[in-house]
Amino acid sequence: MTASAPLAHLARRLRAGETLFMSWCGMNDAAIAETSVREDFDAALIDMQHGAVDFTTTVQAIGMVGLAGKPAIARVPVGEFATASRLLDAGAAAIVAPMINSEADAKRFASFVKFPPIGERSWGPHRAFGLSGLEGEAYFHKANELHLAIAMIETREALDALDSILDVPGIDGVFVGPSDLSIALTKGAVVDAGHPEVDKALDHIGARCKAKGKVAGAFCMTGKRAKEVAAKGFRLCSISTDGMMMRLGARMELKAARG
């Protein structure tokens, strides 16, 4: 494994205690993910759940982000763990899985991300070899360490089961969906990613992840919010989305033109 192998960067830097900021890409164009990481983002997340990105574009984006020297993360649709395995074969550095609400959910997710003896991922990597800088058995013996399984915490049920989810072998960390969590914690009253109940939950999640040596991550609407969440001990934070960034840039330039 070489220092330039982009797939390896994510796990290595997170285990070293670094705080990483990633772009969030939901548009169905792999060039958007590549363009984002050619700025100072540490990684790109390709969103197949709520984004418009299909499987083919996600695979292309993983490769193009790798060409820019950065790791790619994929969020799969709810329950599509077989897709997770295919994306790992294509070189994704991590899989974010939504709606992991129980220990049983976490075990099933981890089984598709990790090779035996931890999980049951079947053998068939292709681009993962090049992006990891490893081949054959060398890759096999390192893969469980390199590819991260990150479970989303978005419901009251998941919050209650947090410790048991974090204790599942093969689960490397959790990722908070603050909007869904706000809906759950207010019993459907509001959608507010910055709600006080969400902040309280973030403090709890950050503390439990630190205690168990697992990664805490979160979706953040803005860079300012990402800084606040990182201060709570979250080490994998997104900043906005590709669509939101495009609209923000357009507004700024139109304001300047019409000023």
N, C-alpha and C positions, 0 to 999 in steps of 0.2 A: 504494500500500500504506500503510495507516494504522497508527499505533502500537498501536491496539486490535485489530488483526487477529490472532486467536489462533494461526492456522496458522503464522504467521511467527515466533512467539516461540521455538520450539524451536531452529531452525537459528541464529537470530541470537544467542541466549544461549550456545549451545554454542561457536559460533565466537568469541565474546567471551571464552571461557575460563572461564565459570561452571560450577559443579557443580550439577547438577539432581537432585532426588529425585522419583520418580514412584510413584503407586499402581499396584497390579497387580490387575486385575479379571478374574475367571474365571467369575463367576456370570452367568446369562443374564438380566440386568436392567440396562438402560441407566442407570437412576436410581442404581445403585450407583457407577458411574464418575463421574457428575455430583456425587454427594454427597461422594465422596472428594476431588475437586479443589476443593470449596468449603472444605476445610481448606487447609493450607499446602503441599500437594503442588504441584510445578511442572508436572506433566503426569500423564496416566493412560494406562496400557497396557491394551489390551483383548486378552485371550488367547484366540485361536481354536484354538490347537494343543492344549494340555492343559486349557484351560478348557471350560466348557459353552456358551460364547457362540456363537450362530449368526450368519450374515451379516447378517440384518435387524437384529438387536439391536446388532451392531457398528456399523452405519451410524447407527442411532439414537443410540448412545452417543457417536459422534464429534460429532454435532450438539449433544448436550446438554452435553458437556464444553466445546465451543466457546462455548455460551451462558454458561457459567461463566467465560469469558475465558481458558481454558487450551487447550493443544494436546493432541490425542489421538494415541497411537501404537497400531498394531495388530500383533500377532504372528500371522502366517498359519500354517496347517498346512504340514507339510513338502512342498515342491515346488509349492505352490499360488500360483505367481507371477501367474497371471491374476487371481486374487482380490486380489492386492496392487494391481494397476492399478485395479480397481474401487473399492477403498477409498481410494486417492489421489484419484480423481474425487469421492468423497464427502467429502473434506476431511481425511483422515489426514495428520498432519505427518511421520510416519515409518513405515516398515515394518521390522519385525524378522523375519528369515527364519531358521528353524532349520535345522540340519544343513547348513551351507555348508562343505563339506569340501575344496574345491579351487578353483583359479583358474577352472576351467570352470564350476563351480557359481556362483561369484561373478559371472562375466560374464553368465550366463543371468538371475540375479536382477536385476542392475543394468539389464539390457535392458528389463525390465518396469516399472521404477521411473522411469527417465529418458527424456525425449523425445529425438529426434534433435537433434544429431549424436552424443550420448553413447550413448543407448539406442534402443529401438524402441517405447516406450510409445505407444499410439494415443490419438487425441484424443477426449475426451468428458467433460470435467469438468463438474460441476454445483455441488454445495455448496462445492467448493474455491474457486470464485469469491468467495462471500460470506465464507468464513473466512480467505481471504488478503487480502481488500480489493482484489483485482485482477480485471480482466475481459479476455477475448479475448487479443489478442497480448501485452498487458502481462503477463498471467498466464503465457502460454506461454514468454516470455523469462526469467521468474523462477522457473518451476516446478522446474527441475533444481537450483536453489540452495535452494529452500524445502523440498522433500520429500526426506527422508533415507533412504538405503538402508543398513540396518544388518545385517550378517551375523553369525549366531551361531557362536561357537567352542565346540564341545562334545565334540570327539573328538581323539585323538592325531593323526589325519590332518590335521585342521584346524589344529592347533597347529603341525605341521610345515610346513604351507602358508601360515602366517600372513602372511609378507611378500608373497607373490604374491597373496593375497586382498586385502590392503590396497592393493596397487598397481593393482588393477583400476579403470579410470576409471568413476566413478559410485558406487563404494562409499565411503560417508562415514564408516564406522566399524564396529566389531565389538561384540558383546554376548556375554558369557560366561555359559553355563549351567553353574554350578559342580557341580551334582549329577551331571549326565551326564559332565562332565569328570572328576570323581572316579572314576566307574565305569571310564572309559577308561584313566585314568592308573594305576589299581591293578589293571588287567586283570580287572575284575569282582569284586574282593575286597570292596569296601565302597561304600556311598553316603554320602558325607560332604562336604558343601559347604565345610567348613572344614579339610579334610585338608591336611597340609603340602605335598603335591605340587600341590594346587590353588593354594595360596598362592604357591608358586614359579612356577607358570604365570601367575598374575595379575601378578606382578612383571615377567615377560618380556613379556606382552601390553601392559601399561601403557607399558613403555619403548619398544616397537616402534611403538605408536600415536603416542606423543609425537614420536618421531623422524620419522614420516611425516606428521605433522599431521592425524591422523585421531582420531575420537572413540572412547574406550574406555568401555564400559558393562558392567554386570553385574547379575544377579539376586541380591538379598540377603535372607536370611531375616528379619533384624531391623534395627532402626535402628542398633544398636551395630555390627553387621557392615557396614552401609552406610557408616558413618563410617570404619571401618577400610579398606574398599575404596576409598573416596574419597581417603584419604591416600596410596594407591598411584598416584594420578593418574587414577582412573576418574571421569568427569564426568557419567555418566548411570546412576544407581543406583536400582533399585526397593527398596521397603521392604515386606517381608512380602507377603501376598495378602489379598484381601477376606475369604475364608473364614477364614484364620488370625486376622485382626484381629477378626472377629466372635466367634470362639471365645475369644480372649484377653479381649475386653471382657466377655463373659458370665462367664468364670471370675472376673474381678476383682470384678464386681458381686455375684455369688453368694457369693464369699468375704466381701465386706463385709456382705451381708445375714445370713449365717449365722455370722459371725465370732465 
